[in-house]
Amino acid sequence: MTALLRIGTRGSPLALTQANIVKSALAAAHPVLAAPDAIAIEVIKTTGDLVQDRNLAEIGGKGLFTKEIEDQLSDGRIDLAVHSMKDVPTVLPDGLAITTILERDDPRDALIGPYASLAALPPGAIVGTSSLRRGAQVLHARPDVTIVPFRGNVETRLRKLREGQVAATLLAAAGLNRLKMSAEAAAILEPDVMLPAIAQGAIGIEARIGDEQVAAFLAPLDHAETHLCVRAERALLATLDGNCRTPIGGYARLSHDGGMRQLTLDGLLISPDGRHGFRKRLTAPADQPDALGKAVGEALLAAQRD
């Protein structure tokens, strides 16, 4: 049987887990996709996977974990692409769109190692992370520690930690949850301590604009509240023109105030050494995510100029 849908994904254990989450959701929503061979998962290597000996910031640019997958989506070799939304650039290739975002898992960062907080790290501790955002916020809280590059998938980084290469590392709580490894977390860092990456914890699905059959299959999977929050965060990112060279954080959430849905967005712009950081929080009606993201981004840029 020829697959009705071909899902493109990276090949890491976490990426494959996320692709299978999407596959299971599609099968549950559409009986025609429940047959064993109805959905195929195609593993595609990306630049971010292939280059493991340099920091992401050194490789440079956007789309390090998406471009090769998007190329195959554009030319029809796959029908949809599954991404960690935090890896997706704000500007997509012509003809492609993020059509669907699943309900968000925990957006926070997890501290991994024998220490239950950043404050508990010993003086001068070595912390491993290749995320400029995480490193900058660690240095802001603990300027005495040393940040060292720490590439690899979740399992690789945990192995390096156990070998004693670093005193601690940080990972996305959502990734640990999806891999059934949440017990590895010594602490979950609240957003006021470590503001998450834009769209962290959200799985996004990219498809070709105008592919109505794929759009119909995907429609039941979209989580409207998560989609709104991610839109606000990505509008913030677009305003700041952020990439892997720029430490940026953002976290939006919905609330109800007297029957009116409100969207609150926290944004962070911080220097890589953690010495100069700017945070801004604004609230707007829930139907204005793009305007809210732009307003927070502009406020951060104004604070930086001042």
N, C-alpha and C positions, 0 to 999 in steps of 0.2 A: 504494500500500500504506500502510495506517495503521501508524504506528510501534507496536511492541510495548512499548517503554519510552521514556519521555520524561525526559531528564536535565536538571535545572535547574542553572545555573551563572552566576557573574558573567561579564562580557564581556572582561576583561583577557586579554592573550596568555597569561599564566601560568595563569589560571583555565581558559581554553579548552584549553590543553595538558593540564591535569589532568583535565578532563572527557573528553578524547579518550583519555587513559591508561585511565580507567575503561571507556569504550566498547570499546576494544580488548581489555581483559581479559575483559569480558563476552562479546564475540564469540568469543574463544579458548576460553572455558569452556563455551559453549552454542552448538552449530551453528545453532540456530534464530535466534540473534541475529546471525549472521554475514552475513545478507543486507544489501545496501547501505542499505535504508530501515528496517531493523528497530529501530534506535535513533536517536532524534532528540535533538539538543542545543538546549535553549531558553535563550537569554541573558536574564538578569533583572538590571536595575539595582538596586543597593542604596544605602542612605543613604551608606555610606562611599565609594561610587563617585561619587555625585552632588555631595557637598560636598567640594571640593578646596581651598578657600581657608582652611581652619582645621585646626588640629591635631586628631587623633583624640580626645585628652583633652578638648579644648574642646567637641567635639560631644557627648561624654559618653555614658554608658550602655554596654550590652552589645548584641551582635548587630548591630553597624553593617554588617557584611558578610554577614549571614545572614537577617535578619528578612523581607525581601521575598521571598526564595527560599522560606523556610519557610511564608510565607502561601500561596504557590502550591502547595506540597506538601500543606499541610493541606486545601486545598479541591479537590484532585484535578486541578489543571491540569498538574502534573508528577508523575512516579512516584517519583523519587529526586532527592536534591540532593547535589552534590559540593562539598566544602568543604576549604580548608586548615584542619586541625584547630586550629591556633593561633588562628583567628578565631571558633571556636565557643564560645558561653557554656556554663557548666556546667549551667545550668537551661534545659531545652528546652521548647518549647510542648507542651501536652497532646496526647497521641496520636502524638508523634514520638519517634524514638530514633536514635542513632548505632548502626547495626547492623553496620557493616563499616569496618575500617581497613586500608588497604593497607600493604604492607611499607614501612617508613620509609626515606626517603632520608637524606642527611647532615643531622643536626640542628643543625649549628654555624652560626655567623654568619661572613660573609666581609667582610673589609676591602677596600674598593674605592678605588683611587687610586694615586698614585705611591709610597706609603710601605708598607713591608713589615711594619710592626707599629705598635701604638699608641705605643710608645716612640720610634719614628722620626719621628712627626709633629713639625713645627717648633713652637717655642714660640708659644702663642697661636693655633694653627691653628683654622680654622673647620671643624667637622664637621657634616654634614647628616644628620639623622634625626628622624623624627616618633615614633619608639618611645621612650617614657620609659625602658623597661628598657635599651635600648642606650645611650641618652644618659647615664643614671645610671652605668652601668658604665664608660663612657668617662671620665666626670668623676672617678670613683673612682680610675682609673689615671692620669689626666692632668687634674688640677684646673685647669690653666692654659688649656685649650682652651675654645672657645665652641661650644655646641650651637645649631644653628638648625633650624627646621622644614623638612622635606624630603618633601613628599607626591608622589604619582604612582606609576604602575606602574614596573616595573624599567627599561624603555627610557627613560622620562621622566627618572628619577633619574640614569641614566647620561649622558643628554644634558646635564642641568644640571651634572653633575660636569665634563664635558668643556668646558663653557662657562666654567669657572672660578668658579662660584658658591660652591663649597666646596673645601677641600683633600682631603676624603675623605668617604666615606659607608659605610654598612654594609647588607648585604642577606643574606637567608637563602641559605646555600650550596645548599640543595635547589632553590630557585627557579632559581638560575643553572644548575644541572645540568639541570633539566627543559627549560629554554629553550636548551640547548646553548651557554651563555655562560659556562661555568666559567673560561675564560681571562681573564675580566674581574677575577677575584679576585687582589689583590696578596698576600693571606694569608688562611688559614682560622684563625679564632681558637678555640683550645681552650676547653673549658668552664671550666677554672680561671681563664681570662682574661675570658671573656664567656659566662656561663651562658645557654643558649638560652631562648627563650620556651617556655611549656608546649605540648607536642605539636608543636613546630616540626619541619618535614620530613615530617609524616604527612598523607596524604590520607584524609579521612573521608567516609563515605556515610551520609546521613540518609534514613530512610524512615518510612512510616506503620506504627505498631504494628498487628499483625494482618493486614497485607498479605502473605499467605503466598506468593503467586506471586513478588513482588519479593524476598522473603526467600530463596526457593529460588534465584533467579538470583544473588543477592549472596553466598550462603554460600561458594562456592569462592574468593572474592576476599579473604576476611578473613585477615590475618596474625596468628596467635595471639600471638607474642612482642611485636610492635609494639602490639597491642591491650592487653596487660598493662601495658606501660610507659606508654602514654598514659593508661590508667585511673589508675595511680598518680599521674601528673603532674596530671591533672584533679582528683583527690581533694585534692591539695595546694592547687590553685587554689580549689576550693570552700571549703576550710577557711579560706583567707585572704580569701575573698569578693573576689577580684581582678577588676579590669576595666581599661579603657584608662587610668584615672587612677592606677593603682597599679603601680609597677615591681616585677614579680615574675618570677623565673626558676625553671625546674625541668627536670631531666633524669634520666630513669631508664634503667637498663640491666640486662639479665639476665646472670647468670654461673652456673657450675656449681661447686659446692664439695663434693667428695667424693660426687658423684652426686646431690646435692641442688641444685635450682635456687633461686638467690637473686636477689632484686630489690633493687638499690641505687638510692636516690633522693637527689639533691642538690637542695636548695631555697635560694632567695635572696629576701630581702625587703630593699629598699634605698630610701633617700630619693631623690627626683628629682635632688637636687644631688650625689648620690654620696658625701656625707660620712658617712652612717650606714648601714652595710650589715650584714646578718646572714645567715650561711650555715649550713646544717645538712645532714649526711649521715647517713642511717640505712639499714640493711639488714634485710630480712625475707624469709620464704619467698615464693616466687613466686606462691603462690595467695592472697596477702593484699595485693593492690595498693591497695585502698581504705583499709585500716587503715594501711598504710605512708604513703600520702599524707597522711592525717589526722594521723598522729604527727609527720611532718616539719613540717606546717603549724602544729600546736600548739606545737612546739618553737621555731619562728621567732617566733610571737606572744609566747611567754614571754620570749625573748631581747629582743624589742623593748620589752616592759614593763619589764624590768630595766635 
